[in-house]
Amino acid sequence: MAASLCSTVSPLVPVSRSTAGRRKRERLPANRDFRCQFQKPGPSAGDTGSSPENAVLRLAWYGSELLGIASSFFRPAPQAPPGEIPEVGDSMSAPVDHARVVESIKDDFKRSYFVTGSLTTSVYNEDCEFADPAASFKGLHRFKRNCSNFGNILEKSDMKLMKWEEYEDKGIGHWRFSCVMSFPWRPILSATGYTEYYFDKHSGRICRHVEHWNVPKMALLKQIFRPSRWIWDKS
């Protein structure tokens, strides 16, 4: 969510709940077969958006990403506390146990990885695809950087993993997010959604990270330009 919010201020291709429901697989058997599927999810019925809207959102995405990169040169690099992010597996080439990957995702939520960039990188493929309603790209380093940049423009944030679902080829985390941005008008962003974590057939790591928001794309973008009540109370 941060990758797209940072870039609108994070990245996905929207999918409706009903569509997601049709794609449910049987519960994982004891002998799991990991696989990575690269088909793009279809647009949701209520959030297809017009071409002009998509162009505006994409422009905001890339513009804010470039702004975040530029501003990062004027900020000291954050130092993560020792042991904050555990390592999983002996090397990036060794297969990772599925249960450890899921445990790491849940731990990353506790660290609000969407807005801090504090995620367990060893459970992701280096060329993992990240997607959200605004855009998609490949590269773990880029996602981590965008998340960190987004977190640096927030005064406060709250993110919770509400539910975890397990399927044959993926896991789905349903989340709730809200934040106050550190702009002069103190806009408040609030949304719910879910993220699909697709597992690589060979490594067991996450090969696709696809975010879905339960709000229209442009409605979320408009929240950024709406002053919070705090501003009106101060005037």
C-alpha positions as CSV (number, residue, x, y, z in Angstrom):
1,M,0.0,0.0,0.0
2,A,2.9,2.3,0.7
3,A,4.5,1.7,-2.6
4,S,1.5,3.1,-4.3
5,L,0.5,5.6,-1.7
6,C,4.0,6.9,-1.8
7,S,3.7,7.1,-5.4
8,T,0.3,8.6,-5.0
9,V,1.6,8.7,-2.0
10,S,1.8,2.4,-3.0
11,P,1.4,0.0,-6.3
12,L,-1.8,-2.8,-7.9
13,V,-4.3,-3.9,-10.3
14,P,-7.7,-3.8,-8.6
15,V,-9.8,-6.9,-8.2
16,S,-13.3,-7.2,-6.8
17,R,-14.1,-9.4,-3.8
18,S,-16.4,-11.5,-6.0
19,T,-13.6,-12.1,-8.4
20,A,-11.2,-13.0,-5.7
21,G,-13.8,-15.4,-4.3
22,R,-14.1,-17.2,-7.7
23,R,-10.3,-17.7,-7.6
24,K,-10.2,-19.4,-4.3
25,R,-8.4,-22.7,-4.3
26,E,-8.7,-25.7,-2.0
27,R,-7.0,-25.4,1.3
28,L,-3.3,-26.3,1.3
29,P,-2.6,-30.0,1.6
30,A,0.3,-31.3,3.8
31,N,2.5,-31.6,0.7
32,R,2.3,-28.0,-0.7
33,D,3.2,-27.3,-4.3
34,F,4.3,-23.6,-4.5
35,R,3.7,-21.9,-7.8
36,C,4.0,-18.4,-9.1
37,Q,1.3,-17.2,-11.5
38,F,1.9,-14.1,-13.5
39,Q,-1.6,-13.4,-14.9
40,K,-2.9,-9.9,-14.2
41,P,-6.0,-9.7,-12.0
42,G,-9.0,-8.2,-13.7
43,P,-10.4,-4.8,-12.8
44,S,-13.1,-4.6,-10.1
45,A,-16.6,-3.8,-11.2
46,G,-16.8,-0.6,-9.1
47,D,-13.3,0.7,-9.7
48,T,-12.4,0.4,-13.4
49,G,-11.9,4.2,-13.8
50,S,-11.7,6.2,-17.0
51,S,-8.6,6.6,-19.1
52,P,-8.1,10.2,-17.9
53,E,-8.4,9.1,-14.3
54,N,-5.9,6.3,-14.8
55,A,-3.5,8.8,-16.5
56,V,-3.8,11.2,-13.5
57,L,-3.2,8.5,-11.0
58,R,-0.2,7.1,-12.9
59,L,1.2,10.6,-13.2
60,A,0.8,11.2,-9.4
61,W,2.4,7.8,-8.8
62,Y,5.6,8.4,-10.7
63,G,5.7,12.0,-9.6
64,S,5.6,11.2,-5.9
65,E,8.1,8.4,-6.4
66,L,10.6,10.8,-7.9
67,L,9.9,13.3,-5.2
68,G,10.5,10.7,-2.6
69,I,13.8,9.8,-4.1
70,A,14.9,13.4,-4.4
71,S,14.0,14.2,-0.8
72,S,15.8,11.1,0.5
73,F,19.1,12.7,-0.4
74,F,18.4,15.3,2.3
75,R,17.5,12.9,5.1
76,P,19.9,10.8,7.2
77,A,19.6,7.1,6.5
78,P,17.4,5.4,9.2
79,Q,19.1,2.8,11.3
80,A,17.1,-0.3,12.0
81,P,17.5,-1.7,15.5
82,P,19.7,-4.8,15.6
83,G,17.6,-7.9,15.1
84,E,14.5,-6.0,14.1
85,I,14.1,-8.0,10.9
86,P,14.9,-11.7,11.2
87,E,16.6,-13.6,8.5
88,V,14.9,-16.7,7.1
89,G,16.9,-19.3,5.4
90,D,20.7,-19.6,4.9
91,S,20.8,-18.0,1.5
92,M,18.6,-16.4,-1.1
93,S,19.0,-19.5,-3.2
94,A,17.9,-22.0,-0.5
95,P,14.2,-22.9,-0.4
96,V,12.2,-21.3,2.5
97,D,9.7,-23.2,4.6
98,H,6.2,-22.0,3.9
99,A,5.2,-21.6,7.5
100,R,8.2,-19.4,8.1
101,V,7.3,-17.2,5.2
102,V,3.7,-16.7,6.5
103,E,5.0,-16.0,10.0
104,S,7.4,-13.4,8.6
105,I,4.5,-11.6,6.7
106,K,2.5,-11.4,9.9
107,D,5.5,-10.0,11.8
108,D,6.1,-7.5,9.1
109,F,2.6,-6.2,9.5
110,K,3.3,-5.6,13.2
111,R,6.2,-3.3,12.0
112,S,3.8,-1.6,9.6
113,Y,6.1,-2.5,6.7
114,F,3.9,-0.7,4.2
115,V,5.0,2.6,5.6
116,T,8.4,1.8,7.2
117,G,10.0,-0.5,4.7
118,S,10.9,-2.8,7.6
119,L,10.1,-6.1,5.9
120,T,11.8,-9.5,6.0
121,T,13.5,-9.3,2.6
122,S,14.8,-12.9,2.7
123,V,11.2,-14.2,2.2
124,Y,10.9,-12.3,-1.1
125,N,12.4,-13.0,-4.5
126,E,14.7,-10.2,-5.6
127,D,12.7,-9.8,-8.8
128,C,9.3,-10.0,-7.0
129,E,6.5,-8.1,-8.8
130,F,4.7,-5.4,-6.8
131,A,1.4,-4.1,-8.0
132,D,-1.5,-1.9,-6.8
133,P,-4.3,0.1,-8.4
134,A,-1.8,2.7,-9.6
135,A,1.1,0.8,-11.1
136,S,3.2,-2.3,-11.1
137,F,6.9,-3.0,-11.1
138,K,9.5,-5.6,-10.3
139,G,12.3,-5.3,-7.7
140,L,12.4,-5.7,-3.9
141,H,14.8,-2.8,-3.4
142,R,12.5,-0.4,-5.2
143,F,9.5,-1.4,-3.1
144,K,11.4,-1.2,0.2
145,R,12.7,2.3,-0.8
146,N,9.2,3.5,-1.7
147,C,7.7,2.3,1.5
148,S,10.5,4.1,3.5
149,N,9.9,7.3,1.6
150,F,6.2,7.2,2.2
151,G,6.7,6.7,5.9
152,N,8.9,9.8,6.1
153,I,6.0,12.1,5.1
154,L,3.6,10.8,7.8
155,E,3.0,12.3,11.3
156,K,1.3,9.1,12.5
157,S,-0.1,5.9,11.1
158,D,-2.0,2.8,12.1
159,M,-2.0,-0.4,10.2
160,K,-3.4,-3.7,11.2
161,L,-3.7,-7.2,9.7
162,M,-7.4,-8.1,10.2
163,K,-7.5,-11.6,8.7
164,W,-5.2,-14.1,7.0
165,E,-6.4,-16.6,4.4
166,E,-4.5,-19.5,3.0
167,Y,-4.9,-21.0,-0.5
168,E,-3.0,-23.4,-2.7
169,D,-0.7,-20.9,-4.5
170,K,-1.0,-17.8,-2.3
171,G,-2.0,-16.2,1.0
172,I,-4.2,-13.2,1.4
173,G,-3.9,-10.6,4.1
174,H,-6.8,-8.3,4.8
175,W,-5.7,-5.0,6.3
176,R,-6.9,-1.7,7.7
177,F,-4.9,1.5,7.3
178,S,-5.1,5.1,8.3
179,C,-2.5,7.9,8.6
180,V,-2.0,11.7,9.0
181,M,0.3,13.2,6.5
182,S,2.8,15.9,7.4
183,F,1.6,18.4,4.8
184,P,0.5,21.8,6.0
185,W,-3.2,20.9,5.6
186,R,-2.7,17.6,7.5
187,P,-4.7,15.3,5.2
188,I,-6.0,12.1,6.6
189,L,-5.8,8.9,4.5
190,S,-8.0,6.0,5.5
191,A,-8.6,2.7,3.6
192,T,-9.2,-1.0,3.9
193,G,-8.0,-3.6,1.5
194,Y,-6.2,-6.9,1.0
195,T,-2.8,-8.0,-0.4
196,E,-2.2,-11.2,-2.3
197,Y,1.1,-12.9,-1.6
198,Y,1.9,-15.4,-4.4
199,F,4.5,-18.1,-3.6
200,D,7.3,-19.2,-5.9
201,K,7.0,-22.9,-6.9
202,H,10.7,-23.5,-6.4
203,S,12.0,-21.2,-3.7
204,G,8.9,-20.9,-1.6
205,R,9.4,-17.2,-1.4
206,I,7.0,-14.4,-2.4
207,C,7.2,-13.8,-6.1
208,R,4.1,-11.4,-6.5
209,H,2.8,-8.9,-4.0
210,V,-0.6,-7.5,-5.2
211,E,-2.5,-4.9,-3.3
212,H,-6.2,-4.2,-3.6
213,W,-8.0,-1.3,-2.1
214,N,-11.7,-1.3,-1.1
215,V,-12.0,2.3,-2.1
216,P,-12.0,3.9,-5.6
217,K,-8.6,4.9,-6.8
218,M,-9.5,8.6,-7.3
219,A,-11.3,8.8,-4.0
220,L,-8.1,7.8,-2.2
221,L,-6.1,10.4,-4.3
222,K,-8.6,13.1,-3.3
223,Q,-8.1,12.4,0.3
224,I,-4.5,13.8,0.0
225,F,-5.9,17.2,-1.0
226,R,-8.6,17.4,1.6
227,P,-7.7,19.4,4.8
228,S,-8.3,17.6,8.0
229,R,-10.8,18.9,10.6
230,W,-7.8,19.9,12.7
231,I,-7.0,22.7,10.2
232,W,-10.5,24.1,10.3
233,D,-10.5,24.1,14.1
234,K,-7.2,26.1,14.1
235,S,-8.5,28.7,11.7
